[in-house]
């Protein structure tokens, strides 16, 4: 493998076929590719601007942060650096732009919402992030809550992890003092589109390119991901992956028995998506499962997964509302 972004992309497209058997292997490979891009980007910036002027952490968010990427995934990442100053800001924004362009060239589409290190909103000093997080936690807007949820899924890929942990602890300390923050998180995820009808039918797209397909991201993944994230925030759990969060929560007595069934369903959901990878040609394909191609047994299992996602969501809703109003 050469060191240009194009050669990284060629290596990625060839090698990824060897990692389609299970979600863990696929995500370990994505990490390897993204770190290779980062190292190349850093080298390019160092040649032009010298060594980084401050300790820093580059972190990924979204499905990458949760270690839940499919075969094709867009970018979600940010940068935090220790020292504040104009020189540091200029350097790390330049690195963020080089990195975003490099990831795009290597096969990771730009994030439509601009959640990337090239965006000053996601490339700040630790002090700058602290002020930004405080603002988001005090603000009542949907956008602020969405940004906080994105940030909570952050995972360090390169640099000093202590910088990211420090910021996550800030959110944890705030929510312990302000229980209503959990209610606001809950309010942003309350609406779940029905996915199984009263007669047991799975609701699929009724028209368009994905007619007959289930939006597996909206109907299946998000109910699990969002519900488990809120419990993790409540209990001060720093892990970012849904499975790691479930495992950590299960070590606390009150959740163990309840979460076991949901863990099994989420693992099976990951397998469903892996089995869908062969037909994926572009980014949006990742989110749609052709229900008509499933066997009777698979449809039955998918219905159980969808119903359990709704049950988990309700279970968490009761816990959070009870805590807020007690």
Secondary structure, DSSP 8 states (H G I E B T S, - for coil): --SSHHHHHHHHHHHGGGG-S-HHHHHHHHHHHHHHHHHHHHHHHHHHH-S-SS-EEEEE-HHHHTT---SS----EEEEESS-SHHHHHHHHHHHHHHHHHHHHTT----TT--STTSGGGEEEHHHHHHHHHHHHH--SHHHHHHHHHHHT-EEEEE-HHHHHHHHHHHHHHHHH-THHHHHHHHHT------B-TTS-B----SSTTTTEEEHIIIIIHHHHHHHHHHHHHHT----SHHHHHHHHHTSHHHHHHHHHHHHHHHHHHHHHHHTGGG--SGGGGGEEEGGGS-HHHHHHHHHHHHHHHHHHHHHHHHHHHHHH-
